[in-house]
Amino acid sequence: MFEHLDPALPTPLYAQLAERLRAAIASGELAAGEALPSVRQLAVKLRLNPGTVVQAYRELERAGLVELRQGAGTFVRELTPSRRASERAAVGARFANEMLARAMGLGLSGQDLLKALRSALGEDTS
């Protein structure tokens, strides 16, 4: 879940981390009540400044996806089915925009990207 954090991207590392956690929560990979790694553990594992992890956790707390329990850690909150679906859709939209921006940076058009996606899905691209 924490792979693909890229310091070369224009998106700050804390936002990349928060997005990965958001996706894991929205998909159910991280279940309600599950504890996130401690700030220190995650910072060491990802070789990040602990402040970066704190910033990501605070962003998720403001969004209502996790709760910080003093002295106990950070835990995933229970989401209603509609909230989970909404989060999944939002994560998907951000992912699609990121893919499109990267494709355009390579000189590909939206149609080129769509064709590549259809091919990857095994759909007819004729």
Secondary structure, DSSP 4 states (H G I P E B T S, - for coil): --TT--TTSSS-HHHHHHHHHHHHHHHTSS-TTPBPPPHHHHHHHHT--HHHHHHHHHHHHHTTSEEEETTTEEEEPP--HHHHHHHHHHHHHHHHHHHHHHHHHTT--HHHHHHHHHHHTT----
